[in-house]
C-alpha cells in the first residue's frame, strides 16, 4: 500500500485444511497454530487422536490470522478449501472429523485464543477446550513462562479487549481470568505433555 499498490486486486491465495492422526480417533483437536499442529502430529498422540489445522498465504498475514482463518473455515464447514491428509496419516477427511462427538480446541492461552474458541463453538456447539491447556496454565504461574500483551510478543491490543469477552461457561471464564494480563503460546507445550493430555477435554476444579 505504501508504494501505491492496490492489494485488493491480488487474487485470493488457496486455503488449505490439513488433518493428521489415526483411523478411529478418540478425540479430534482443532489446532490454532500450524507449528503446534506439526509438533503434535509427530508424537504418539497421533495414534489416539486426529488433529486439524489450516494453512494459507497472503500479504496481510499476522500473528493470529491462522486462528481467525480456522474459525472462518469451520463456519463454512471447509467449503471451498483444499483439504489434505498429512503424509503418514490414515485419519478421515477434515470435513468428516468435524462431526465427531469428542472435539476440542487447542490454541494460545490469551484473549484472542478465547475469542477464537467462542467463535468456533458457535459453529460446533459440542466443542470443548482441550486438556492441552493444562501445561500452559502451569506455565502461567511464572513470569518466565508467559508474556505481556505487547507488540514485541505479537499480542498488541489484547489487554484492552479482554473486558469485552463474554464467556458461556465456567471453564472458559476461568481460562479468560488467568490470561487477562498475560498470555502463553501453545508452542510451549512439550511432546510428552501432548501425549499425556491430547485425548481429553479441559476440566478445572473450583
Order of alpha helices (4+ residues) and beta strands (2+ residues): beta-beta-alpha-beta-alpha-beta-alpha-beta-alpha-beta-alpha-beta-alpha-alpha-beta-alpha
